[in-house]
Each structure stands twice: as C-alpha cells, then as structure tokens.
Amino acid sequence: MSGEEPPFHGTPPGGRAPDRTWWVTTPDGVRLRAGLWHATSPRGHALLLQGRTEFLEKLSLPAAGLVDRGFSVLSLDWRGQGLSDRLAEPPSKGHVQDFAEYQVDLDTLLASPEAEAMPGPRIMMAHSMGGLIGLAALDRPPCRDTVAATVLSAPLLGLQMPWIMDALAWAGFRIASLIGRTDRWPPFGDVRTTYVLTDPPENILTSDPVMWDWLVDTARTNPQLTLAMPSIAWVGASSREVKRVLGLRPPACPVAFVLGTNEKLVSAMAIRDWSARHGADLIEVEGGRHEVLVETPAKRALAWDGIDGFLNRVELLPRSG
C-alpha cells in the first residue's frame, strides 16, 4: 500500500472535499482510491457507493448532505473507474469480468483500519450500479450484519431499453465469449467518448445546468477520472448480476428507493416492482432525472426531505435533525 495520498480534483458547487483520501489494495492486487468525510459529533456513518462512471469528486455533493445530517462518510472509486486502477486498454474502457469483483473492492474497504474506526450505526447510500452492488452486499457479510438502513438512488435493477436491444446485447456477449474477445467494446455507438462529452449531448442525468457544466468541465480538464462505454464483459456481467440479485431474499434492514419521475436510464418499472414486493419506501422526485442527488437545489431538497423522513421512521435521524 502506497504511503502517498491520492489526489483529489475539486468539488461541484455545494460539495465538500473529503477530510482524507488514501489507497487500499485488494487481495487480487487492484489499487483503489478511498475517501473519508468526518461529521462533528457523528451519530453514525454512511457507506456511499458510486454508480458507473462516477468518482469521489462527484460524490462530494451527496457526501456533504450526509455530513450535514451527522453522518461521517466512507466511499471509494470502484476498480476500473475514478482514480482506482483501470483494468483494460484504453483506460477509458469500463471493464470487469464479474460483478463479484466489486464485492472484493467493498470488502477491502470495510476491512481497512479507517473503516473499522468509523462510528456506528452504519447506513448505506448507493446510486445506480452502486445500488446493484449494494443490494448484493446486503446478502453477505459484513454488510448483512452491520447495515442498519439502506437508501438506493435509481438502482440498476434493469435498463430502459427495448427487449430487442437487450437480446442483441446478450447475443453479442455470447459470441464474444466464444471467441475470447469480451474485453472489447460493443460494436455500436460512440464507444470511446465519455458520456457528458458526446456530440450532440443528450443529458438524462440532471436538469441542473450548474451541475451539468461542472461535469462537462471536469471531463475536459481531468479526463483520467472519466469512463466511456463499458466492455462487452461488463455488459454481460451486469445482466447476470441483475438477474441474480432480483432472485435474492430482501435485506434484513429497512430499504428506501429514491427515483426521479423523469428517469430514462434504469428501469423505473423494476424499481417500483421491487419496492412493492418487498415493502420498501419509494421516494419519487417530480421531474428528477437519473441522478436526483445532484439535481437542481429544489429537486435535491425534495429527495433529502424523503430520505430524512425514512431515516426518522427507522429512528436513525431525530426529527429535529
């Protein structure tokens, strides 16, 4: 493990820089960037799990919201993104062979002395791909035994795509597997350009122009933080993991979903169905896009009001908070 502290490249408006960043190394030799935010007189701590293409700088905005509510925050860049080790060439290719690799990342973070020193109780807040990873983690130790409540923002329980596109993606994965080329990009679309720099841009992430401009500027000035299209292997692995996680027993802890009514990336139908079947809270933000926690201040406030109500109900946040 390197003694050199990893860099941090600034925060979006309203964000809060971590009090510390450091490197952890997984048992399979992948170096990950971790971050820690300290709350004053903390009531507990939050695991903040990022989505695909995200990085600690972007998470500094929801981290600030958690710190304001008295939670210290622990997070990391998943393998293959942010400033953690990249697993394929070129580095902008998002790639894993199996989503179990992300569980190795999370286990490594939670086994670190910094994580073990965090105050309890522990909550989990996870977005998009991080929500899928988080639900899987809640079925296994240590999260199964330590997480008191979970908030999932637009979790990846399926994608909004026509069934024919889903079938074609799966067929492409099978063919690539047979010829040993799953580390390649899919043979369609602008695979080399990070999403926020595609031309013309189609912004389905946030309706906040300030946040969008920050994302674009960050991608231009710090391209090492960004990702382009995932590999064929990642596409296949995510599909397998969605099917597996949807078949798991529900977590033992209370769960709340946060969903924008203008969600166009993940399957809102799958989220509503999971919520109804398992009795989870469903917090819907009118007009919100995929990333409700980096939305306009007004929409963000609606999301946090719902989260506060959920944490009040499960007695993890006093009503005066």
Disulfide bonds with the S-S distance in Angstrom:
none
